[in-house]
């Protein structure tokens, strides 16, 4: 596989093909791609570097800000180390002004409040309202409108394309179990809550409650009480459903690993034996020894991978 890194600085675009090791990941519930990479630095200068672009077999899979960069010389050869997050990470680092936003849609949130370079998005014209609490980010607004209008969680497809619904360009990948390195499952119950209770307009608990049977069956008896959520005044019970689904994101996962990388992306389909699943995570690690890809399939209240 051909691996190429481009480090963009203030004045240059330095193409790098001597990659020593890297790891790349994307996840249905993380609003950006991540890259950690070690390379022969050539003419790259740490003080000038701005962005990192990663290509696998000519396909751009990551384009992001450089969070950290270090250049050090070992036996006369300069080694570079970069950590980077995709440009969509900036939606978690910009806030919306507190207040009520009426007749708003995805296009307005994405296009009107902060311009982030290299970011594109699914066109969404249906409108609703969002109530922005103090400290809320642009990503909170995108998440809120996604859940209200579609009952879904937004995700990043490609290198910086924000989606809510399944992409019309989604592909199907078929895997032969005899060629897999491994196949397994995992569970993370640390955020799972059994009992949710929200105040009503009078500040009283008891009218809006939700109990989670999955948590009960797993002997998880955690409870949460919170004030009236004005984001969901149109249907207060949705405030409980939203929190419950968010707490259980990715709590169960199945995965496969194989040698190489075939180009999988979020919410492509995977066929394994007689099962078809939505792809919800892609992790790639590579070095001089080769590339290994892990493809994951969450089982939770946003994704119905059984």
N, C-alpha and C positions, 0 to 999 in steps of 0.2 A: 504494500500500500504506500502511496506517495503522501507524505506529511509535510506541510509547509506552514510556517509561521511568518506573519508580517507584523513587524513592530513599527508603528507609525509614530514619528517624532514631530517636533515643530516644523522641521524643514525637510525630512526625508521619509521614505518608505523603504525599510530595510527587509528584503526577503531572506528568510532563514530556512535552510533545508537540513541542517545538521541538528536534529532533535535527539536529545539523549534520553528523555523520559517525559511523559505527560499523563495527566488525568483530566478528563472532561466529563461533565455530568449535566443532565437536565431532568426536571421532575415536574409532574403535573401541578404540584402545589408550591413550587418555588418560582417566583416570577422573573427568573433570569437564568442563563447558562453560566457555568463556572469552569475555569481553566486554571490548572497548575502545570507549569512546563519548565523544563530545564533544557538548555540549548547551548551550542557554541555561538558566542555573542557577536563575533566579527566586529563591525563598526558601531554596534548599538551603544549608546551612551545613556546611562541610567537617569541622569538629570533631565534629559530632553524627551524621554519616551512618554507617549500619551495613551495609545490604544494598542490592543493586540487582536489580530485576526488569525484564526486557525482554519486551514483547509485540509480536508481529507479526500484524497483522490480528486482534487480540483473543486470539491464542493465546500462552500463556506459554511461551517457549522457553529462558529463562535466569532462574535465581533463585540468587543467590550472595552471598558475602561481598564487601565492598569491600576490595580490597588496597590501592589508592591512590586518592586523590581530591585534586584541585586546583581551586580556584576563583580566577579572576582576572578583573579588570574591564578591558574593552577598549572605549574610546570610550563609556563610561558603561553598557555592557552586561556583565553577569556571565556568563562562560563557564565551564562545568564540564567536567572531564575525569576519567573513572573507568576503572580497570581492576578486573576482578572475575572470580573463579573460582566455579564452582558449589559448593554445599554438600558434594557428595561428595568434594571435594578434601581435606576434613578426614580422610578415611580414610587418606590418605598422611601425615598429621601427628600421628596417634595411634599409639602402639606397643602391642603385645601383650606380656605378661610371657613371658619365656623359658621354654621347657619343652614337654612333650608334652601335647597335647589329644586325648583319645580320644572316639570316638562323637560327633563334632561335625558339624553341618551348616551350611548357609548361614544359616538363620534364627538359629541360636545366635550366630554371629559377628556378624551384623548387629544383633541385638537385645539381646545380653547384656553387651557390653563397653564400648560408648560410644554415647550417644544423640546423633545429629546431627540438627539441625532440618531439616524439610522433605524428608528422605530417605525414600524407600520402596524396596521391593525385591521381586523375584520370590521366591515361596515355594519353598524347597528343603528337603525332608525327608530325603533320602538322607544317610547318615552315612559318615564316614571318620575318619582321624586327621590331624592336622597337627603337625609339629614346628617350633616357633618358635625361630629363631636370635636371638641378641642383636641388638637394633636393628631387628627386623622390625616392619612396620606392620600395621595392620588391613587395608589393601589387599593386602598380601602374603598374609595369611590367606585373604581372599576369592579371590584369584588361585589359591592353592594348592588350595583345596577345589574350585574350578571345574575346574581341570585334572585333578585326581584322579578326580572323579566323572563328568565329562562330556567331558574332553579339549578343553575350550574356554577362551577368554579372556573374562572378564566385560567388560561395557560399560555405558554410561549412556544410557538412552533417556528421552525427554521431558526435563524440566528436571533431575530428580534421582532417577531410577528406575533402580536397578541390576539388570541382567539378565544371564543366562548363555545361555539358550536364545532362540530366535526368539519374538518377542512374538505373542500371538494377535491383536493389533490391527495387525500389520504391514500396510502398504499396498503397492500396485504403482503405479509412475509410468511412463508411456510418453513417450518423447522423440522428436520429429521432428528428424532431423539438420538439416533446412533452417532450423530456428528456433534452432539453437545458435550461440552466439558463438564457441566453440572446442571442440576435442576433442583430447586428447593423452595422453601417457604420460610416466612418469619412473621412475628407479631410484635408490635410495640404498643402497650396499653397505658403508657405513662400519662397521657392527656385525656383518657376516656372518663366521662362523667356519667353517673347513673341518674341523678335527680336534679332537674333544673326548675327554678321558681323565679318568676318576674313579678314585680309590683304592678298593680293596676293604677289608674289615674288618681286614686285616693291614697296611694302609697301602701296598699295592703297586699300581702302575699296570700296565695291560695286560689286565685281565679285563673292564673296562667301557670301551668305546671307541665312538665314532660318527664316521663321516666323511660329509660333506655333498656330494652330487654337484652341487648347484646352485652351491655355492661353488667346487668344482673346475672346473666348466665356465666359470666367470667368472674363472678364474685367481687366486682368492683363497685363499692358503695359510696363513691364520692358524691358530694352535693354542692350546688352553687346557687346563690341567691343574688339577684341584681335588680337595679332600678328599672323603671319603665324605659324601654328602648324606643325612642321616638322615630327611629328609622323604619319601624314596622307598625306604625299606628293604623295603617290600612288593614292589617291582619296581625294582631299582637302575637298569636300563636306562632307565627313565622319567626319571631325573634328567638324562640326556644328551639325551633327546628334548625335554624341557621347555626346557632351555637353548638348544637349537638352534632351536626354534620361536620362543622369545622374541627371540633375536638377529636373526631374519629377519622380524620383524613389520613389515609395510608396506614391505618393501624394493622391491617393484614396485607401481606404481599407475597406473591409468588414470583419466581425469577428463573431465568436460564442464562447460562454463559456459553460462549463459543469463541473460537479463534477468528480474528478478523473483525470487520465492520461492514455491514451491508446497507447502511443508510437509513436505519429506522428513526422515526420521529414520534413525538407524542401524539397519541390517538390515531396512529396507524393501527392496523389489525395484525395479530399474530395467530397463525394456525399451527397448533401442536397436536399431532394425532387427530382426534375428532373434536378438539376444543378450539374455539375462536375467542380471542381475548383482545381488549383494548390495551395498547402499550401506554404505560403511565410513567415510566422512567427509563432513561438510557444512560449508562455509565461506561466509559471507555478508558482503559489504561494501556499505555504503550511504552515500549523501550526498544533497545536493539534486539531483544529476544522475540519481539512481535507484539501484536495487539490483541487484547481480549475485551469483548463487549459483554456487558450484563444488561439484559432487557427485563424490566419489571412490570408486574400486572397487579395493581392495587385492588383490594376487595374492601370497599367501604360504602358510605351512604351517598357519595357522588358517583362512584364507578361500580357498575354491577358485573364485575368479573367473578364468576362463581367457579 
